[in-house]
Amino acid sequence: MNIWPVLFRMVITFLVASFILFFVIPIGRISSGSMEPTLMVNDIGICYGLAYLNQEPQRGDVVIFTQTNAGDDETWIKRIVGIPGDYIQFLDGYVYIDGKLLEESYLGADMRTFCDRDFEVPENAYFVLGDNRINSWDSRWWEQPYVLEEDIKGKLVASIPLSKLIDAIKENILNIHQNDCHKF
């Protein structure tokens, strides 16, 4: 029996699957609380790596990116708040774009955004914030505050709320343990 055709198909399948998972539909675990309540720690983010092939990123998009302009190759996930040409200010806990209040329905009613700097977003760059504004290391605080368009790797299209599943399992284990303890 000739094993080479089978081995060849397995290698090709592996390469195609790897390409899809790393470039077309990157999947990753949320490791910080900076995007809460939109994305919780341990949730799985599913992104579309070709989302910006024929269109520009939009304000409100949740994107994954690297910060190569800051010498960082770590993958981040944040929400685009500022697009090229925007002038961004922070007044009384709110974000203003070109002098107009930014409506942010994805934030809780009591969430405020503070920063003592103003920003003007350059061409081919974006200003990003985490949804958990009091616990997010984002464009407000970075030495190089803008994410370059070329560093955006994809747009969040779905998430799997593993955090809720983990919480449910913990609660069930605790209930089982408490019920077992009462039997003695």
Secondary structure, 3 states (H helix, E strand, C coil): CCCHHHHHHHHHHHHHHHHHHHHHCCEEECCCCCCCCCCCCCCEEEEECCCCCCCCCCCCCEEEEEEHHHCEEEEEEEEEEECCCCEEEEECCEEEECCEECCCCCCCCCCCCCCCCCEECCCCEEEEECCCHHHCCCCCCCCCCCEEHHHEEEEEEEEECHHHHHHHHHHHHHHHHHHHHHHC
